[in-house]
Amino acid sequence: MTRPLVAIRSVCKNFGEFQALKSVSLDVWPGEVMCLIGASGSGKTTLLRCVNQLTAIDSGGIWLDGDLLGVREQGGRLHRLSERQIARQRLKTGMVFQRFNLFPHKTALENIVEGPAQVQGRPLDQVRAEAIELLRRVGLAAKAESYPAQLSGGQQQRVAIARALAMKPMLMLFDEPTSALDPELVGEVLAVMKELAQSGMTMMVVTHELGFAREVADRVVYMDQGSIVESGQASDVLGAPREARTRAFLSAVI
Ligand SMILES: Nc1ncnc2c1ncn2[C@@H]1O[C@H](COP(=O)(O)OP(=O)(O)OP(=O)(O)O)[C@@H](O)[C@H]1O
């Protein structure tokens, strides 16, 4: 039997007195596309950041591809990976943020080549060829030599997706990748994400784009106040939610 690619068990995260995650448990299966929805402040971003260890959990456990990322041991001592181990684990995930954060002084191609060449130390001619193919895949073959300032927000976000894919991650994390875009540019980014989903990539997507969730997600997870309230097929959670809190959220946003 296959095992989950990501196993999240009873994860808690506090910021001071504030409980951002309250014993969250979740499995993400290989090839699964999971959309996380919920009001602002419900903990969606924090959960993604815990999965790629930008944020350290306070208790519970997260396993990525069977490897433990962090867990509260019996005696109450938190097992932590070394910085080196964290860096190695983080290479298994690609993350795309709301803001594209491209290197402004590098071309689209150079932005994509940077990670595989500098961090992974792979041969330049090989990573350049892969980067050109990735630019083609995100519809930007003609923009290889353009600088971020010469690209629209949607194009920059597509470069950011290609840049994350260049590291050959086994899991892609998207944190509201279209929310900083002008409305007319949202569709082109969602189309790239949809193609990626159909290619079999495992994805966790924090999004307010319920149409995307309905069409692409294998599972929709609704979070509220640091907890998972409801999780299931998109048609169930979005179409016929069981929980009153989910219904209230959906009726407010649709
Ligand atoms: N570094 C931090 N320090 C203090 N509080 C934080 C920190 N990061 C997040 N929080 C708080 O934790 C709560 C959950 O934040 P989180 O960003 O995970 O929510 P979210 O569901 O992703 O919301 P949004 O849709 O607005 O991004 C929020 O109330 C936020 O203010």
The ligand as an SDF file (V2000), in Angstrom:
LIG
                    3D

 31 33  0  0  0  0  0  0  0  0999 V2000
    4.9090   35.0590   12.5070 N   0  0  0  0  0  0  0  0  0  0  0  0
    3.7520   35.2970   13.1160 C   0  0  0  0  0  0  0  0  0  0  0  0
    3.6910   35.9540   14.2730 N   0  0  0  0  0  0  0  0  0  0  0  0
    2.5340   36.1750   14.9040 C   0  0  0  0  0  0  0  0  0  0  0  0
    1.3250   35.7840   14.4290 N   0  0  0  0  0  0  0  0  0  0  0  0
    1.3160   35.1500   13.2670 C   0  0  0  0  0  0  0  0  0  0  0  0
    2.5090   34.8620   12.5440 C   0  0  0  0  0  0  0  0  0  0  0  0
    2.1740   34.1930   11.4080 N   0  0  0  0  0  0  0  0  0  0  0  0
    0.8310   34.0710   11.4280 C   0  0  0  0  0  0  0  0  0  0  0  0
    0.3210   34.6300   12.5390 N   0  0  0  0  0  0  0  0  0  0  0  0
   -1.1020   34.6630   12.9130 C   0  0  0  0  0  0  0  0  0  0  0  0
   -1.6140   33.3520   12.7990 O   0  0  0  0  0  0  0  0  0  0  0  0
   -2.9270   33.3830   12.2610 C   0  0  0  0  0  0  0  0  0  0  0  0
   -2.9980   32.4710   11.0700 C   0  0  0  0  0  0  0  0  0  0  0  0
   -2.2750   33.0780   10.0170 O   0  0  0  0  0  0  0  0  0  0  0  0
   -2.1890   32.4140    8.5850 P   0  0  0  0  0  0  0  0  0  0  0  0
   -1.3670   33.3410    7.7440 O   0  0  0  0  0  0  0  0  0  0  0  0
   -1.7510   31.0160    8.6910 O   0  0  0  0  0  0  0  0  0  0  0  0
   -3.6920   32.4700    8.1230 O   0  0  0  0  0  0  0  0  0  0  0  0
   -4.3070   32.2520    6.6960 P   0  0  0  0  0  0  0  0  0  0  0  0
   -5.4770   31.3670    6.8880 O   0  0  0  0  0  0  0  0  0  0  0  0
   -3.2750   31.7990    5.7400 O   0  0  0  0  0  0  0  0  0  0  0  0
   -4.8050   33.7100    6.3170 O   0  0  0  0  0  0  0  0  0  0  0  0
   -4.6560   34.5500    4.9710 P   0  0  0  0  0  0  0  0  0  0  0  0
   -5.7030   34.0000    4.0450 O   0  0  0  0  0  0  0  0  0  0  0  0
   -4.9260   35.9540    5.3970 O   0  0  0  0  0  0  0  0  0  0  0  0
   -3.2410   34.3660    4.4880 O   0  0  0  0  0  0  0  0  0  0  0  0
   -3.2350   34.8240   11.9390 C   0  0  0  0  0  0  0  0  0  0  0  0
   -4.0490   35.3680   12.9450 O   0  0  0  0  0  0  0  0  0  0  0  0
   -1.8950   35.5060   11.9330 C   0  0  0  0  0  0  0  0  0  0  0  0
   -1.9780   36.8440   12.3450 O   0  0  0  0  0  0  0  0  0  0  0  0
  1  2  1  0
  2  3  1  0
  2  7  2  0
  3  4  2  0
  4  5  1  0
  5  6  2  0
  6  7  1  0
  6 10  1  0
  7  8  1  0
  8  9  2  0
  9 10  1  0
 10 11  1  0
 11 12  1  0
 11 30  1  0
 12 13  1  0
 13 14  1  0
 13 28  1  0
 14 15  1  0
 15 16  1  0
 16 17  2  0
 16 18  1  0
 16 19  1  0
 19 20  1  0
 20 21  2  0
 20 22  1  0
 20 23  1  0
 23 24  1  0
 24 25  2  0
 24 26  1  0
 24 27  1  0
 28 29  1  0
 28 30  1  0
 30 31  1  0
M  END
$$$$
